[in-house]
C-alpha cells in the first residue's frame, strides 16, 4: 500500500477553539437577526480564519444554503483548492447529513461543533460518513448554541 500523505496539522489549543467557536456564535446570532435558523460556522486554516458563514436558506431560497456549505465554498475559494485537509470547521450545531457529506468530500481535517442535533445531526443517520481522517470534537459553548436555537424556534411558534 502506498504511504498516505501526511495531513496538515489541524491541532489547536482549547483557548483557540473557544475563540473560533465564539466567532461561529456571532455568525449564528447574525443569522437569527435575519430570521434565519441560527447556525454559524467558521473555517480556520493555519491559525487564520478563512471563511465565516451562517445559514442563508431563507435569503437564498435554497435548502442547501446551510452555514457549513457556505463555509466550505468560501474556504475553497479563499485557499484556491477544493480539499480542506488543513482546515478546522467550527460550527454551532452538529452538521446534518448533507453537510457531513460535503465535509467528507472536502476532506476537512477537523470538525468542532458546539451542540448536538438529535433530530437532524449526521451521527444519528450516517455516523461513518465523514472522511476517515477527519477528527471531531464537540461541546464547546454547547449551552449557548442550544439556547440560541431554542429561543429562535420558541419565538417562531408564537
Ligand atoms: Zn447542514
Backbone and ligand atoms as CSV (ligand in chain L), in Angstrom:
chain,resi,resn,atom,element,x,y,z
A,1,UNK,N,N,0.845,-1.197,0.000
A,1,UNK,CA,C,0.000,0.000,0.000
A,1,UNK,C,C,0.882,1.248,0.000
A,2,UNK,N,N,0.583,2.217,-0.847
A,2,UNK,CA,C,1.396,3.446,-0.837
A,2,UNK,C,C,1.192,4.204,0.465
A,3,UNK,N,N,2.231,4.886,0.904
A,3,UNK,CA,C,2.061,5.648,2.150
A,3,UNK,C,C,1.049,6.767,1.951
A,4,UNK,N,N,0.235,6.980,2.944
A,4,UNK,CA,C,-0.707,8.097,2.844
A,4,UNK,C,C,0.029,9.390,3.147
A,5,UNK,N,N,-0.231,10.435,2.352
A,5,UNK,CA,C,0.456,11.701,2.618
A,5,UNK,C,C,0.059,12.250,3.984
A,6,UNK,N,N,1.005,12.906,4.599
A,6,UNK,CA,C,0.734,13.459,5.923
A,6,UNK,C,C,-0.341,14.527,5.825
A,7,UNK,N,N,-1.255,14.506,6.783
A,7,UNK,CA,C,-2.268,15.559,6.840
A,7,UNK,C,C,-1.635,16.812,7.432
A,8,UNK,N,N,-1.981,17.979,6.892
A,8,UNK,CA,C,-1.523,19.201,7.553
A,8,UNK,C,C,-2.068,19.244,8.983
A,9,UNK,N,N,-1.336,19.869,9.852
A,9,UNK,CA,C,-1.752,19.905,11.249
A,9,UNK,C,C,-3.028,20.725,11.431
A,10,UNK,N,N,-3.957,20.173,12.136
A,10,UNK,CA,C,-5.157,20.927,12.470
A,10,UNK,C,C,-5.291,21.043,13.988
A,11,UNK,N,N,-4.137,20.909,14.659
A,11,UNK,CA,C,-4.177,20.997,16.115
A,11,UNK,C,C,-4.436,22.434,16.547
A,12,UNK,N,N,-5.022,22.575,17.704
A,12,UNK,CA,C,-5.245,23.913,18.231
A,12,UNK,C,C,-5.479,23.801,19.730
A,13,UNK,N,N,-5.273,24.912,20.408
A,13,UNK,CA,C,-5.433,24.890,21.857
A,13,UNK,C,C,-6.902,25.066,22.227
A,14,UNK,N,N,-7.216,24.758,23.469
A,14,UNK,CA,C,-8.592,24.952,23.948
A,14,UNK,C,C,-8.990,26.422,23.856
A,15,UNK,N,N,-8.014,27.318,24.092
A,15,UNK,CA,C,-8.314,28.752,24.006
A,15,UNK,C,C,-8.637,29.139,22.565
A,16,UNK,N,N,-7.880,28.572,21.603
A,16,UNK,CA,C,-8.182,28.823,20.192
A,16,UNK,C,C,-9.572,28.316,19.846
A,17,UNK,N,N,-9.859,27.100,20.287
A,17,UNK,CA,C,-11.171,26.520,19.992
A,17,UNK,C,C,-12.289,27.413,20.516
A,18,UNK,N,N,-12.122,27.915,21.728
A,18,UNK,CA,C,-13.152,28.769,22.316
A,18,UNK,C,C,-13.292,30.074,21.531
A,19,UNK,N,N,-12.143,30.616,21.101
A,19,UNK,CA,C,-12.165,31.877,20.353
A,19,UNK,C,C,-12.881,31.701,19.012
A,20,UNK,N,N,-12.566,30.638,18.317
A,20,UNK,CA,C,-13.182,30.436,16.995
A,20,UNK,C,C,-14.660,30.063,17.131
A,21,UNK,N,N,-14.985,29.327,18.182
A,21,UNK,CA,C,-16.406,28.997,18.367
A,21,UNK,C,C,-17.197,30.252,18.697
A,22,UNK,N,N,-16.551,31.191,19.403
A,22,UNK,CA,C,-17.235,32.445,19.699
A,22,UNK,C,C,-17.545,33.186,18.389
A,23,UNK,N,N,-16.624,33.155,17.438
A,23,UNK,CA,C,-16.880,33.770,16.125
A,23,UNK,C,C,-18.039,33.063,15.421
A,24,UNK,N,N,-18.075,31.748,15.517
A,24,UNK,CA,C,-19.177,30.996,14.905
A,24,UNK,C,C,-20.505,31.372,15.562
A,25,UNK,N,N,-20.468,31.599,16.876
A,25,UNK,CA,C,-21.686,32.020,17.585
A,25,UNK,C,C,-22.130,33.409,17.125
A,26,UNK,N,N,-21.168,34.292,16.828
A,26,UNK,CA,C,-21.525,35.611,16.288
A,26,UNK,C,C,-22.230,35.461,14.940
A,27,UNK,N,N,-21.752,34.515,14.135
A,27,UNK,CA,C,-22.408,34.254,12.853
A,27,UNK,C,C,-23.821,33.717,13.069
A,28,UNK,N,N,-23.971,32.847,14.058
A,28,UNK,CA,C,-25.296,32.297,14.359
A,28,UNK,C,C,-26.247,33.412,14.792
A,29,UNK,N,N,-25.738,34.349,15.584
A,29,UNK,CA,C,-26.562,35.476,16.026
A,29,UNK,C,C,-26.961,36.343,14.836
A,30,UNK,N,N,-26.047,36.497,13.872
A,30,UNK,CA,C,-26.358,37.266,12.659
A,30,UNK,C,C,-27.468,36.570,11.869
A,31,UNK,N,N,-27.420,35.255,11.841
A,31,UNK,CA,C,-28.483,34.502,11.164
A,31,UNK,C,C,-29.823,34.741,11.859
A,32,UNK,N,N,-29.816,34.663,13.190
A,32,UNK,CA,C,-31.056,34.870,13.949
A,32,UNK,C,C,-31.631,36.257,13.676
A,33,UNK,N,N,-30.753,37.257,13.615
A,33,UNK,CA,C,-31.187,38.633,13.368
A,33,UNK,C,C,-31.825,38.768,11.988
A,34,UNK,N,N,-31.447,37.903,11.066
A,34,UNK,CA,C,-32.001,37.932,9.705
A,34,UNK,C,C,-33.136,36.925,9.545
A,35,UNK,N,N,-33.631,36.410,10.682
A,35,UNK,CA,C,-34.730,35.442,10.666
A,35,UNK,C,C,-34.367,34.127,9.979
A,36,UNK,N,N,-33.092,33.797,10.049
A,36,UNK,CA,C,-32.617,32.508,9.554
A,36,UNK,C,C,-32.404,31.584,10.759
A,37,UNK,N,N,-32.541,30.287,10.565
A,37,UNK,CA,C,-32.210,29.347,11.641
A,37,UNK,C,C,-30.786,29.650,12.095
A,38,UNK,N,N,-30.599,29.916,13.399
A,38,UNK,CA,C,-29.330,30.483,13.876
A,38,UNK,C,C,-28.195,29.473,14.013
A,39,UNK,N,N,-27.564,29.208,12.892
A,39,UNK,CA,C,-26.390,28.344,12.874
A,39,UNK,C,C,-25.276,29.102,12.165
A,40,UNK,N,N,-24.116,29.132,12.813
A,40,UNK,CA,C,-22.970,29.827,12.249
A,40,UNK,C,C,-21.781,28.902,12.140
A,41,UNK,N,N,-20.874,29.253,11.230
A,41,UNK,CA,C,-19.690,28.419,11.011
A,41,UNK,C,C,-18.489,29.284,10.679
A,42,UNK,N,N,-17.326,28.816,11.087
A,42,UNK,CA,C,-16.064,29.486,10.790
A,42,UNK,C,C,-15.079,28.415,10.336
A,43,UNK,N,N,-14.352,28.688,9.258
A,43,UNK,CA,C,-13.324,27.760,8.793
A,43,UNK,C,C,-11.965,28.395,9.091
A,44,UNK,N,N,-11.101,27.618,9.705
A,44,UNK,CA,C,-9.780,28.103,10.115
A,44,UNK,C,C,-8.702,27.239,9.470
A,45,UNK,N,N,-7.682,27.899,8.926
A,45,UNK,CA,C,-6.539,27.170,8.361
A,45,UNK,C,C,-5.258,27.883,8.771
A,46,UNK,N,N,-4.335,27.144,9.341
A,46,UNK,CA,C,-3.052,27.729,9.735
A,46,UNK,C,C,-3.197,28.894,10.688
A,47,UNK,N,N,-4.152,28.809,11.591
A,47,UNK,CA,C,-4.354,29.872,12.567
A,47,UNK,C,C,-5.040,31.105,12.012
A,48,UNK,N,N,-5.539,31.006,10.773
A,48,UNK,CA,C,-6.238,32.141,10.169
A,48,UNK,C,C,-7.687,31.756,9.879
A,49,UNK,N,N,-8.585,32.693,10.120
A,49,UNK,CA,C,-9.976,32.483,9.707
A,49,UNK,C,C,-10.038,32.687,8.196
A,50,UNK,N,N,-10.430,31.650,7.464
A,50,UNK,CA,C,-10.502,31.768,6.001
A,50,UNK,C,C,-11.945,31.861,5.510
A,51,UNK,N,N,-12.914,31.604,6.383
A,51,UNK,CA,C,-14.320,31.767,5.999
A,51,UNK,C,C,-15.176,31.929,7.242
A,52,UNK,N,N,-16.137,32.816,7.149
A,52,UNK,CA,C,-17.168,32.983,8.190
A,52,UNK,C,C,-18.499,32.909,7.471
A,53,UNK,N,N,-19.423,32.180,8.013
A,53,UNK,CA,C,-20.684,31.989,7.294
A,53,UNK,C,C,-21.812,31.678,8.260
A,54,UNK,N,N,-23.018,31.941,7.795
A,54,UNK,CA,C,-24.184,31.478,8.540
A,54,UNK,C,C,-25.250,30.991,7.573
A,55,UNK,N,N,-26.223,30.354,8.160
A,55,UNK,CA,C,-27.321,29.793,7.398
A,55,UNK,C,C,-28.000,30.877,6.545
A,56,UNK,N,N,-28.228,30.578,5.262
A,56,UNK,CA,C,-28.833,31.549,4.338
A,56,UNK,C,C,-30.010,30.934,3.579
A,57,UNK,N,N,-30.643,29.923,4.149
A,57,UNK,CA,C,-31.672,29.199,3.388
A,57,UNK,C,C,-32.860,30.080,3.031
A,58,UNK,N,N,-33.199,31.029,3.919
A,58,UNK,CA,C,-34.324,31.930,3.618
A,58,UNK,C,C,-33.921,32.941,2.561
A,59,UNK,N,N,-32.789,33.595,2.779
A,59,UNK,CA,C,-32.380,34.663,1.865
A,59,UNK,C,C,-32.159,34.136,0.452
A,60,UNK,N,N,-31.568,32.957,0.346
A,60,UNK,CA,C,-31.265,32.400,-0.970
A,60,UNK,C,C,-32.376,31.483,-1.495
A,61,UNK,N,N,-33.409,31.275,-0.660
A,61,UNK,CA,C,-34.489,30.344,-1.023
A,61,UNK,C,C,-33.873,29.028,-1.495
A,62,UNK,N,N,-33.007,28.488,-0.631
A,62,UNK,CA,C,-32.212,27.319,-1.023
A,62,UNK,C,C,-31.982,26.456,0.215
A,63,UNK,N,N,-32.584,25.291,0.211
A,63,UNK,CA,C,-32.457,24.422,1.386
A,63,UNK,C,C,-31.025,23.917,1.595
A,64,UNK,N,N,-30.182,24.076,0.588
A,64,UNK,CA,C,-28.792,23.623,0.755
A,64,UNK,C,C,-27.878,24.721,1.293
A,65,UNK,N,N,-28.414,25.898,1.567
A,65,UNK,CA,C,-27.573,27.039,1.947
A,65,UNK,C,C,-27.238,27.034,3.443
A,66,UNK,N,N,-26.914,25.875,3.964
A,66,UNK,CA,C,-26.519,25.774,5.374
A,66,UNK,C,C,-25.179,26.465,5.605
A,67,UNK,N,N,-24.940,26.842,6.855
A,67,UNK,CA,C,-23.710,27.558,7.211
A,67,UNK,C,C,-22.463,26.797,6.758
A,68,UNK,N,N,-22.470,25.480,6.961
A,68,UNK,CA,C,-21.287,24.681,6.622
A,68,UNK,C,C,-21.024,24.702,5.114
A,69,UNK,N,N,-22.105,24.635,4.314
A,69,UNK,CA,C,-21.948,24.636,2.863
A,69,UNK,C,C,-21.331,25.960,2.407
A,70,UNK,N,N,-21.823,27.066,3.007
A,70,UNK,CA,C,-21.266,28.391,2.680
A,70,UNK,C,C,-19.787,28.437,3.058
A,71,UNK,N,N,-19.478,27.891,4.222
A,71,UNK,CA,C,-18.096,27.952,4.719
A,71,UNK,C,C,-17.160,27.113,3.844
A,72,UNK,N,N,-17.633,25.964,3.390
A,72,UNK,CA,C,-16.809,25.105,2.517
A,72,UNK,C,C,-16.483,25.849,1.222
A,73,UNK,N,N,-17.522,26.410,0.607
A,73,UNK,CA,C,-17.325,27.106,-0.668
A,73,UNK,C,C,-16.402,28.309,-0.498
A,74,UNK,N,N,-16.645,29.093,0.542
A,74,UNK,CA,C,-15.835,30.294,0.761
A,74,UNK,C,C,-14.384,29.929,1.080
A,75,UNK,N,N,-14.187,28.883,1.850
A,75,UNK,CA,C,-12.818,28.484,2.218
A,75,UNK,C,C,-12.072,27.961,0.993
A,76,UNK,N,N,-12.745,27.165,0.170
A,76,UNK,CA,C,-12.095,26.638,-1.038
A,76,UNK,C,C,-11.698,27.780,-1.963
A,77,UNK,N,N,-12.567,28.787,-2.057
A,77,UNK,CA,C,-12.253,29.960,-2.880
A,77,UNK,C,C,-11.067,30.714,-2.291
A,78,UNK,N,N,-11.106,30.932,-0.970
A,78,UNK,CA,C,-10.030,31.693,-0.316
A,78,UNK,C,C,-8.686,30.975,-0.426
A,79,UNK,N,N,-8.712,29.661,-0.331
A,79,UNK,CA,C,-7.464,28.890,-0.320
A,79,UNK,C,C,-7.043,28.428,-1.713
A,80,UNK,N,N,-7.952,28.550,-2.670
A,80,UNK,CA,C,-7.614,28.160,-4.029
A,80,UNK,C,C,-7.486,26.668,-4.232
A,81,UNK,N,N,-8.230,25.896,-3.448
A,81,UNK,CA,C,-8.203,24.440,-3.609
A,81,UNK,C,C,-9.451,23.835,-3.025
A,82,UNK,N,N,-9.913,22.751,-3.621
A,82,UNK,CA,C,-11.188,22.190,-3.166
A,82,UNK,C,C,-11.051,21.324,-1.925
A,83,UNK,N,N,-9.856,20.829,-1.644
A,83,UNK,CA,C,-9.675,19.984,-0.459
A,83,UNK,C,C,-9.249,20.826,0.732
A,84,UNK,N,N,-9.892,20.575,1.843
A,84,UNK,CA,C,-9.698,21.400,3.038
A,84,UNK,C,C,-9.065,20.591,4.160
A,85,UNK,N,N,-8.079,19.766,3.784
A,85,UNK,CA,C,-7.464,18.862,4.757
A,85,UNK,C,C,-6.793,19.616,5.909
A,86,UNK,N,N,-6.329,20.844,5.640
A,86,UNK,CA,C,-5.656,21.613,6.689
A,86,UNK,C,C,-6.588,22.516,7.456
A,87,UNK,N,N,-7.873,22.353,7.261
A,87,UNK,CA,C,-8.854,23.257,7.867
A,87,UNK,C,C,-9.583,22.623,9.038
A,88,UNK,N,N,-9.974,23.491,9.960
A,88,UNK,CA,C,-10.907,23.108,11.020
A,88,UNK,C,C,-12.184,23.894,10.825
A,89,UNK,N,N,-13.303,23.195,10.820
A,89,UNK,CA,C,-14.604,23.851,10.759
A,89,UNK,C,C,-15.174,23.947,12.165
A,90,UNK,N,N,-15.474,25.159,12.576
A,90,UNK,CA,C,-16.197,25.383,13.838
A,90,UNK,C,C,-17.634,25.693,13.478
A,91,UNK,N,N,-18.554,24.948,14.021
A,91,UNK,CA,C,-19.968,25.161,13.703
A,91,UNK,C,C,-20.774,25.024,14.984
A,92,UNK,N,N,-21.829,25.838,15.092
A,92,UNK,CA,C,-22.528,25.932,16.374
A,92,UNK,C,C,-23.447,24.744,16.649
A,93,UNK,N,N,-23.849,24.030,15.591
A,93,UNK,CA,C,-24.733,22.873,15.755
A,93,UNK,C,C,-24.145,21.705,14.963
A,94,UNK,N,N,-24.313,20.508,15.472
A,94,UNK,CA,C,-23.846,19.301,14.778
A,94,UNK,C,C,-24.311,19.316,13.326
A,95,UNK,N,N,-23.420,19.080,12.368
A,95,UNK,CA,C,-23.815,19.101,10.955
A,95,UNK,C,C,-24.886,18.053,10.640
A,96,UNK,N,N,-25.721,18.386,9.652
A,96,UNK,CA,C,-26.703,17.427,9.148
A,96,UNK,C,C,-25.997,16.457,8.194
A,97,UNK,N,N,-26.739,15.502,7.682
A,97,UNK,CA,C,-26.120,14.511,6.789
A,97,UNK,C,C,-25.614,15.152,5.498
A,98,UNK,N,N,-26.355,16.134,4.970
A,98,UNK,CA,C,-25.901,16.810,3.748
A,98,UNK,C,C,-24.548,17.485,3.977
A,99,UNK,N,N,-24.459,18.237,5.063
A,99,UNK,CA,C,-23.222,18.973,5.337
A,99,UNK,C,C,-22.083,18.022,5.695
A,100,UNK,N,N,-22.397,16.972,6.443
A,100,UNK,CA,C,-21.362,15.997,6.778
A,100,UNK,C,C,-20.825,15.347,5.508
A,101,UNK,N,N,-21.718,15.068,4.558
A,101,UNK,CA,C,-21.276,14.516,3.282
A,101,UNK,C,C,-20.388,15.489,2.530
A,102,UNK,N,N,-20.778,16.752,2.525
A,102,UNK,CA,C,-19.962,17.769,1.844
A,102,UNK,C,C,-18.614,17.930,2.541
A,103,UNK,N,N,-18.619,17.877,3.867
A,103,UNK,CA,C,-17.359,17.986,4.619
A,103,UNK,C,C,-16.460,16.789,4.333
A,104,UNK,N,N,-17.078,15.639,4.078
A,104,UNK,CA,C,-16.303,14.456,3.700
A,104,UNK,C,C,-15.678,14.651,2.318
A,105,UNK,N,N,-16.468,15.152,1.358
A,105,UNK,CA,C,-15.928,15.403,0.018
A,105,UNK,C,C,-14.790,16.402,0.082
A,106,UNK,N,N,-14.901,17.390,0.966
A,106,UNK,CA,C,-13.857,18.408,1.102
A,106,UNK,C,C,-12.659,17.901,1.912
A,107,UNK,N,N,-12.814,16.720,2.520
A,107,UNK,CA,C,-11.754,16.125,3.324
A,107,UNK,C,C,-11.287,17.066,4.440
A,108,UNK,N,N,-12.229,17.771,5.026
A,108,UNK,CA,C,-11.878,18.727,6.073
A,108,UNK,C,C,-11.147,17.998,7.210
A,109,UNK,N,N,-10.090,18.645,7.712
A,109,UNK,CA,C,-9.234,17.971,8.683
A,109,UNK,C,C,-9.882,17.738,10.027
A,110,UNK,N,N,-10.651,18.728,10.471
A,110,UNK,CA,C,-11.220,18.636,11.822
A,110,UNK,C,C,-12.545,19.380,11.849
A,111,UNK,N,N,-13.472,18.838,12.593
A,111,UNK,CA,C,-14.769,19.477,12.805
A,111,UNK,C,C,-14.957,19.657,14.301
A,112,UNK,N,N,-15.334,20.866,14.689
A,112,UNK,CA,C,-15.679,21.138,16.085
A,112,UNK,C,C,-17.089,21.704,16.090
A,113,UNK,N,N,-18.018,21.015,16.715
A,113,UNK,CA,C,-19.362,21.586,16.809
A,113,UNK,C,C,-19.734,21.787,18.267
A,114,UNK,N,N,-20.635,22.764,18.482
A,114,UNK,CA,C,-20.988,23.123,19.851
A,114,UNK,C,C,-22.025,22.163,20.417
A,115,UNK,N,N,-23.228,22.182,19.851
A,115,UNK,CA,C,-24.301,21.390,20.442
A,115,UNK,C,C,-24.740,20.275,19.488
A,116,UNK,N,N,-25.071,19.109,20.040
A,116,UNK,CA,C,-25.568,18.032,19.168
A,116,UNK,C,C,-26.963,18.358,18.633
A,117,UNK,N,N,-27.334,17.710,17.555
A,117,UNK,CA,C,-28.673,17.840,16.990
A,117,UNK,C,C,-29.269,16.435,16.891
A,118,UNK,N,N,-30.047,16.074,17.892
A,118,UNK,CA,C,-30.562,14.704,17.973
A,118,UNK,C,C,-31.503,14.374,16.824
A,119,UNK,N,N,-32.179,15.406,16.287
A,119,UNK,CA,C,-33.166,15.145,15.229
A,119,UNK,C,C,-32.541,15.095,13.846
A,120,UNK,N,N,-31.629,16.025,13.556
A,120,UNK,CA,C,-31.120,16.170,12.195
A,120,UNK,C,C,-29.621,15.931,12.069
A,121,UNK,N,N,-28.946,15.704,13.171
A,121,UNK,CA,C,-27.495,15.550,13.125
A,121,UNK,C,C,-27.060,14.293,12.383
A,122,UNK,N,N,-25.870,14.368,11.764
A,122,UNK,CA,C,-25.394,13.239,10.951
A,122,UNK,C,C,-25.132,11.991,11.786
A,123,UNK,N,N,-24.827,12.165,13.073
A,123,UNK,CA,C,-24.437,10.993,13.871
A,123,UNK,C,C,-25.579,9.988,14.022
A,124,UNK,N,N,-26.804,10.482,13.930
A,124,UNK,CA,C,-27.947,9.579,14.051
A,124,UNK,C,C,-28.095,8.715,12.794
A,125,UNK,N,N,-27.876,9.321,11.633
A,125,UNK,CA,C,-28.177,8.637,10.375
A,125,UNK,C,C,-26.946,8.093,9.669
A,126,UNK,N,N,-25.863,8.836,9.776
A,126,UNK,CA,C,-24.687,8.497,8.967
A,126,UNK,C,C,-23.409,8.744,9.752
A,127,UNK,N,N,-23.247,8.056,10.878
A,127,UNK,CA,C,-22.093,8.347,11.740
A,127,UNK,C,C,-20.756,8.044,11.076
A,128,UNK,N,N,-20.754,7.247,10.019
A,128,UNK,CA,C,-19.487,6.864,9.370
A,128,UNK,C,C,-19.240,7.638,8.088
A,129,UNK,N,N,-20.029,8.696,7.837
A,129,UNK,CA,C,-19.947,9.322,6.507
A,129,UNK,C,C,-18.803,10.314,6.357
A,130,UNK,N,N,-18.183,10.736,7.450
A,130,UNK,CA,C,-17.077,11.696,7.323
A,130,UNK,C,C,-15.858,11.012,6.725
A,131,UNK,N,N,-14.920,11.833,6.252
A,131,UNK,CA,C,-13.649,11.295,5.758
A,131,UNK,C,C,-12.951,10.572,6.900
A,132,UNK,N,N,-12.333,9.409,6.621
A,132,UNK,CA,C,-11.753,8.625,7.734
A,132,UNK,C,C,-10.701,9.376,8.549
A,133,UNK,N,N,-10.065,10.384,7.950
A,133,UNK,CA,C,-9.029,11.094,8.700
A,133,UNK,C,C,-9.538,12.379,9.359
A,134,UNK,N,N,-10.809,12.661,9.205
A,134,UNK,CA,C,-11.376,13.836,9.863
A,134,UNK,C,C,-11.564,13.544,11.352
A,135,UNK,N,N,-11.082,14.441,12.181
A,135,UNK,CA,C,-11.312,14.295,13.617
A,135,UNK,C,C,-12.462,15.209,14.041
A,136,UNK,N,N,-13.159,14.819,15.077
A,136,UNK,CA,C,-14.346,15.561,15.511
A,136,UNK,C,C,-14.276,15.815,17.009
A,137,UNK,N,N,-14.556,17.037,17.387
A,137,UNK,CA,C,-14.707,17.395,18.790
A,137,UNK,C,C,-16.017,18.156,18.939
A,138,UNK,N,N,-16.568,18.130,20.128
A,138,UNK,CA,C,-17.808,18.876,20.335
A,138,UNK,C,C,-17.967,19.256,21.795
A,139,UNK,N,N,-18.929,20.131,22.037
A,139,UNK,CA,C,-19.261,20.507,23.409
A,139,UNK,C,C,-18.841,21.912,23.800
A,140,UNK,N,N,-17.981,22.563,22.974
A,140,UNK,CA,C,-17.556,23.926,23.301
A,140,UNK,C,C,-18.723,24.883,23.077
A,141,UNK,N,N,-19.093,25.630,24.092
A,141,UNK,CA,C,-20.217,26.580,24.022
A,141,UNK,C,C,-21.535,25.892,23.671
A,142,UNK,N,N,-21.673,24.643,24.057
A,142,UNK,CA,C,-22.869,23.877,23.703
A,142,UNK,C,C,-24.143,24.521,24.264
A,143,UNK,N,N,-24.072,24.989,25.490
A,143,UNK,CA,C,-25.277,25.552,26.107
A,143,UNK,C,C,-25.743,26.810,25.384
A,144,UNK,N,N,-24.767,27.671,25.026
A,144,UNK,CA,C,-25.121,28.909,24.329
A,144,UNK,C,C,-25.739,28.613,22.967
A,145,UNK,N,N,-25.124,27.679,22.241
A,145,UNK,CA,C,-25.617,27.356,20.901
A,145,UNK,C,C,-27.014,26.744,20.976
A,146,UNK,N,N,-27.225,25.865,21.952
A,146,UNK,CA,C,-28.541,25.239,22.098
A,146,UNK,C,C,-29.582,26.274,22.513
A,147,UNK,N,N,-29.203,27.191,23.400
A,147,UNK,CA,C,-30.143,28.211,23.859
A,147,UNK,C,C,-30.570,29.116,22.711
A,148,UNK,N,N,-29.629,29.449,21.831
A,148,UNK,CA,C,-29.956,30.303,20.686
A,148,UNK,C,C,-30.969,29.604,19.774
A,149,UNK,N,N,-30.750,28.313,19.534
A,149,UNK,CA,C,-31.683,27.557,18.698
A,149,UNK,C,C,-33.057,27.487,19.355
A,150,UNK,N,N,-33.070,27.193,20.670
A,150,UNK,CA,C,-34.349,27.040,21.366
A,150,UNK,C,C,-35.131,28.335,21.371
A,151,UNK,N,N,-34.454,29.458,21.622
A,151,UNK,CA,C,-35.190,30.724,21.681
A,151,UNK,C,C,-35.695,31.105,20.290
A,152,UNK,N,N,-34.927,30.761,19.256
A,152,UNK,CA,C,-35.369,31.053,17.884
A,152,UNK,C,C,-36.657,30.286,17.553
A,153,UNK,N,N,-36.678,28.998,17.847
A,153,UNK,CA,C,-37.848,28.199,17.490
A,153,UNK,C,C,-39.025,28.483,18.404
A,154,UNK,N,N,-38.736,28.853,19.657
A,154,UNK,CA,C,-39.814,29.227,20.569
A,154,UNK,C,C,-40.507,30.475,20.054
A,155,UNK,N,N,-39.723,31.464,19.624
A,155,UNK,CA,C,-40.280,32.707,19.102
A,155,UNK,C,C,-41.093,32.464,17.839
A,156,UNK,N,N,-40.664,31.499,17.027
A,156,UNK,CA,C,-41.353,31.188,15.771
A,156,UNK,C,C,-42.709,30.556,16.014
A,157,UNK,N,N,-42.807,29.792,17.122
A,157,UNK,CA,C,-44.066,29.094,17.380
A,157,UNK,C,C,-45.140,30.035,17.900
A,158,UNK,N,N,-44.706,31.222,18.383
A,158,UNK,CA,C,-45.678,32.137,18.988
A,158,UNK,C,C,-46.423,32.926,17.913
L,1,ZN,ZN,ZN,-26.457,21.030,7.066
